[in-house]
Amino acid sequence: MTELNIFDALATGQRLPFGPLTDALQRGFALGCQAPERQHHTMARMGEPDATLLLMPAWSNPEDQNQYIGVKLVTVVPGNASRKLPGLTSTYVLYDGVTGRQIALLDGNTITGRRTVATSALAARYLAREDSSRLLIIGSGRIAHLIPDAYLAVRPIREIAVWNRNEESATRLVDQLRERGFQASVAKDLEQAVRTSDIVSAATLSTAPIIRGEWIRPGTHIDLIGGFKPTMRETDDEAVRCSQVYVDTLEALHEAGDLTQPIGARVISATHVKGTLAQLTRGEVAGRKDNQQITLFKSVGSALADLVAARLVYETDQSEAPPIR
C-alpha cells in the first residue's frame, strides 16, 4: 500500500517557501491542469446560520510526467463564532494520479494562504516595476502577514506601510514585521500612502471601495486579494478604469465585485481585462510595457494553485525544508 503522508500546518508551511513556490506556480500556470468548477453545498442548520461545504478538485494533464489528483475540502460554519471556534476549516487531499491512491493529507488553510500571496507575487513579476521598493499593505489579517515575504521574493522591497481601519491591529502587524527585520510603519493617511507606494496590496473583506483611482500615481501596481464575492470591493470604478487589468483566472469576471460591479455599470466591459496569469506565463499577452502604466491584478483563487502547492509539499524532502518565514 502507498504510505499516507500527513503534513500539519507547520510541516506544510516549511515546504512552501515563497521563492520556490512562486517559481512552481509560474510553471504550473504555464502548463495548466484539469480544474472543474468549484462546488458549493449549503448545509442547513437549526438555530444558527447555514453552513457551507466547498469542494475544489484538480488533476494533472494526461501528458504530464508526474500525475496527481487533488481536492481541497473547506467547511464554512458561521455558527462557530458563538462557540469561539474558527469559522473555516480546510483540508487538502492528494492522490496518485495514475493509481488513484491517497498519498497525502495537508493543512488546507496553510496551502490557501501561502499560494494566495505567492500568486500575487507571481503576477508582480510581470506587472510591477522592477525597481518597486515601497509596499503598502491594506488589511492586517492572516493573509496580510504573509504578503511582505511573498513580495520580497520577487521585488526589492525596502519599506512597508500598513493601513487598517483598526489602527491597533495595523500596529501589531507593524511590530511583528519590525521584529522580523522589515522597515515597517503604520500608514495614518491612506490617500497619502497610496500616492507614495510602488505596490498596493489589499487583503480585506470590504464591501465598499477603499482604494480610489484619483489617488493612484503612474507606475503603481495594485494587487487585490481580499474580495471574492460580487458584493465585495476594494477599489472604486476609476481605479479599475485607469488600470491595465489582469486576473488569475477568468472566474474573476463572475466572482469579483471589483470587476462585476464596474462591468454591470458599463464603466468597463469584460474586454478591459488584458489577460490571465496563464496567458502571462505563456507569453500570450504582454505584461507591463513601461514605467508609467498603472497595472491591477485581481485574484479569486484557483484549484490549479492549490494542486501546485500540494505537489511541492509532497515532493520536498524533509531535509530540504527550510525554517518557515
C-alpha positions in Angstrom: 0.0 0.0 0.0 1.1 3.6 -0.7 2.2 5.3 2.5 -0.1 8.1 3.6 1.8 11.2 4.5 0.3 13.7 6.9 1.5 17.3 6.8 0.3 19.6 9.6 0.3 23.4 9.3 3.9 23.7 10.3 5.2 21.0 8.0 3.1 22.3 5.1 4.4 25.8 5.6 8.0 24.7 5.9 7.8 23.1 2.4 6.3 26.2 0.8 9.0 29.0 0.9 7.9 31.8 -1.3 10.7 31.7 -3.8 10.3 28.1 -4.8 6.5 28.3 -4.5 6.3 31.3 -6.9 8.6 29.5 -9.4 6.4 26.4 -9.1 3.3 28.5 -9.7 4.9 30.1 -12.8 5.5 26.6 -14.3 2.0 25.4 -13.1 0.1 28.3 -14.7 2.0 27.9 -17.9 1.4 24.1 -18.0 -2.2 24.2 -16.8 -4.2 21.3 -15.4 -7.8 20.0 -15.4 -9.8 22.0 -12.9 -13.6 21.7 -13.0 -15.8 24.4 -11.5 -15.7 24.5 -7.7 -18.8 23.2 -5.9 -20.7 25.0 -3.1 -23.1 22.9 -1.0 -25.3 24.5 1.6 -25.8 22.6 4.8 -28.9 23.6 6.8 -28.5 24.2 10.5 -31.0 24.6 13.3 -30.8 27.8 15.4 -27.8 29.2 13.6 -26.8 30.3 10.0 -26.4 27.6 7.4 -23.0 26.1 6.9 -21.2 25.6 3.6 -19.1 22.8 2.1 -16.8 23.9 -0.6 -15.0 21.4 -2.9 -12.1 22.4 -5.3 -10.8 19.5 -7.4 -8.0 19.5 -9.9 -5.8 16.9 -11.6 -2.8 16.7 -13.9 -3.0 16.8 -17.6 -2.8 13.4 -19.3 0.5 14.1 -20.9 2.2 15.4 -17.7 5.2 13.3 -16.5 4.1 13.2 -12.8 0.4 12.6 -12.3 -1.6 13.9 -9.3 -5.2 14.4 -8.3 -6.1 16.9 -5.5 -9.2 18.0 -3.8 -9.5 20.9 -1.3 -12.4 20.5 1.1 -13.5 23.6 3.0 -16.2 23.9 5.7 -17.5 27.3 6.5 -19.5 27.3 9.7 -20.7 30.8 10.8 -22.2 29.4 13.9 -18.7 28.7 15.2 -18.4 32.3 16.2 -20.7 31.7 19.2 -18.6 28.6 20.1 -15.4 30.7 19.9 -14.1 28.4 17.2 -12.7 29.2 13.7 -15.4 29.5 11.1 -13.4 28.0 8.4 -11.6 24.6 8.3 -9.7 23.4 5.2 -8.0 20.1 4.3 -6.2 19.1 1.1 -6.2 15.5 0.0 -3.6 14.5 -2.6 -3.8 11.3 -4.7 -1.5 9.5 -7.0 -2.8 10.5 -10.4 -2.1 7.1 -12.0 -3.4 4.7 -9.4 -5.9 7.0 -7.6 -4.4 6.0 -4.2 -4.5 8.6 -1.5 -0.9 9.7 -0.7 -1.1 12.8 1.5 -3.3 14.9 3.8 -2.2 18.5 4.1 -3.3 21.6 6.0 -5.6 23.4 3.6 -5.5 26.7 5.4 -1.7 26.9 5.1 -1.9 25.9 1.4 -4.6 28.5 0.7 -2.8 31.3 2.5 0.7 30.8 1.0 -0.4 30.0 -2.6 -2.7 33.1 -2.5 0.1 35.6 -1.8 2.6 33.7 -4.0 0.1 34.0 -6.8 0.1 37.8 -6.3 3.9 37.7 -6.2 3.9 35.8 -9.5 1.7 38.4 -11.1 4.0 41.2 -9.8 6.9 39.6 -11.8 5.0 40.6 -14.9 3.2 43.7 -13.7 5.1 45.6 -11.0 8.0 47.8 -11.9 11.3 46.0 -11.4 12.5 48.8 -9.1 9.4 48.6 -6.9 10.6 49.1 -3.3 7.7 50.7 -1.4 4.9 48.3 -0.4 1.6 49.3 1.1 -0.5 46.6 2.8 -4.2 47.3 3.3 -5.5 45.0 6.0 -3.8 43.2 8.8 -5.2 39.7 9.0 -3.7 36.3 8.4 -3.1 36.9 4.7 -1.6 40.4 5.2 1.0 38.8 7.5 2.3 36.8 4.5 2.4 39.5 1.9 5.8 41.0 2.7 7.8 37.8 2.4 6.0 36.9 -0.8 6.8 40.2 -2.5 10.3 40.2 -1.2 10.9 37.1 -3.2 10.2 39.0 -6.5 10.9 42.7 -5.9 13.5 44.7 -3.9 11.1 45.7 -1.1 12.7 48.1 1.4 9.8 50.0 3.0 6.4 48.6 4.1 3.4 50.6 5.3 0.3 49.0 6.8 -3.1 50.6 6.9 -6.2 49.1 8.6 -9.4 50.7 9.8 -8.4 49.3 13.2 -5.1 51.1 13.9 -4.3 48.8 16.8 -4.4 45.8 14.5 -2.1 47.6 12.0 0.3 48.5 14.8 0.5 44.8 15.9 1.4 43.7 12.4 4.0 46.5 12.0 5.6 45.5 15.3 5.8 41.9 14.1 7.3 43.0 10.8 9.9 45.1 12.6 10.8 42.1 14.8 11.5 40.1 11.6 13.8 42.8 10.3 11.5 44.8 7.9 11.4 48.6 7.8 7.7 49.0 8.6 5.4 51.8 9.7 1.7 52.4 10.3 0.0 54.4 7.5 -2.1 57.1 9.2 -3.3 58.7 5.9 -4.5 56.1 3.4 -4.6 58.5 0.4 -1.1 59.7 1.0 0.1 56.1 1.5 -1.4 55.0 -1.8 0.1 58.1 -3.6 3.6 57.2 -2.4 3.7 53.4 -2.9 5.0 51.4 -5.7 2.8 48.4 -4.9 -0.5 48.5 -3.1 -1.7 45.1 -1.9 -5.2 44.9 -0.4 -6.4 41.9 1.7 -9.7 42.9 3.2 -13.3 41.8 3.3 -14.5 45.2 2.4 -17.9 45.7 0.6 -17.2 49.3 -0.2 -14.2 50.8 -2.2 -11.1 51.6 -0.2 -8.6 52.5 -3.0 -9.7 55.4 -5.2 -8.4 55.8 -8.7 -7.6 59.5 -8.3 -5.0 58.6 -5.6 -3.0 56.2 -7.9 0.1 57.6 -9.5 1.5 56.4 -12.8 3.7 53.3 -12.4 1.8 51.8 -9.5 0.8 48.2 -9.3 -2.5 47.4 -7.5 -2.9 43.9 -6.1 -6.4 42.9 -5.0 -6.5 39.8 -2.8 -9.5 40.2 -0.5 -12.7 40.4 -2.4 -14.1 37.0 -3.5 -17.8 37.8 -3.9 -19.8 40.1 -6.3 -20.8 42.1 -3.2 -17.2 42.8 -2.1 -15.0 45.6 -3.4 -11.6 47.1 -2.6 -11.3 49.6 -5.5 -13.7 52.2 -7.0 -14.7 52.3 -10.7 -12.0 54.8 -11.6 -9.2 52.7 -10.2 -10.3 49.8 -12.4 -10.9 52.0 -15.4 -7.5 53.7 -15.4 -5.6 50.4 -14.9 -4.3 47.6 -17.2 -6.3 44.8 -15.6 -5.2 41.1 -15.3 -6.8 38.2 -13.4 -5.6 34.9 -12.0 -8.5 33.0 -13.8 -11.5 34.1 -15.8 -13.7 33.1 -12.9 -12.8 36.6 -11.5 -15.1 38.1 -14.1 -18.1 36.4 -12.4 -17.0 36.3 -8.8 -15.1 39.5 -8.0 -17.1 42.6 -7.2 -14.2 44.8 -8.3 -14.9 43.6 -11.8 -18.6 42.6 -11.8 -19.8 45.9 -10.5 -18.0 48.2 -13.0 -18.9 45.8 -15.8 -22.5 45.9 -14.6 -22.4 49.7 -14.5 -20.9 49.7 -18.0 -17.8 51.6 -16.8 -15.8 48.9 -18.4 -16.5 45.7 -20.4 -15.1 42.3 -20.0 -12.6 43.1 -22.7 -10.9 45.6 -20.4 -9.2 42.6 -18.8 -5.9 42.2 -20.7 -5.2 38.6 -19.7 -4.9 35.8 -17.2 -1.8 34.5 -15.3 -1.7 31.5 -17.6 -1.5 33.8 -20.6 1.2 35.9 -19.0 3.3 32.9 -18.1 3.0 31.5 -21.6 3.9 34.8 -23.2 0.5 35.0 -24.9 -0.2 38.5 -23.6 2.2 41.3 -22.6 2.6 42.4 -19.0 3.9 45.9 -18.0 5.2 47.8 -21.0 6.6 50.9 -19.4 7.2 52.6 -16.0 4.1 54.8 -16.4 1.4 52.2 -16.7 -0.9 51.5 -13.8 -1.5 47.8 -13.5 -4.1 45.9 -11.5 -4.2 42.2 -10.6 -7.4 40.6 -9.2 -7.3 37.1 -7.9 -10.1 34.9 -6.6 -8.1 31.7 -6.1 -7.7 28.6 -8.2 -7.6 24.8 -7.8 -4.6 24.8 -10.0 -2.6 26.9 -7.5 -3.7 24.5 -4.7 -2.5 21.5 -6.6 0.8 23.1 -7.4 1.4 23.9 -3.8 0.3 20.4 -2.6 2.6 18.8 -5.1 5.5 21.0 -3.9 4.9 20.0 -0.3 4.7 16.3 -1.2 7.8 16.3 -3.4 10.0 18.3 -1.0 12.3 16.1 1.1 12.1 16.9 4.8 15.8 17.6 5.0 15.4 20.3 2.3 12.6 22.1 4.1 13.9 25.5 5.4 12.6 27.2 8.5 9.2 28.8 7.8 9.1 32.6 7.4 
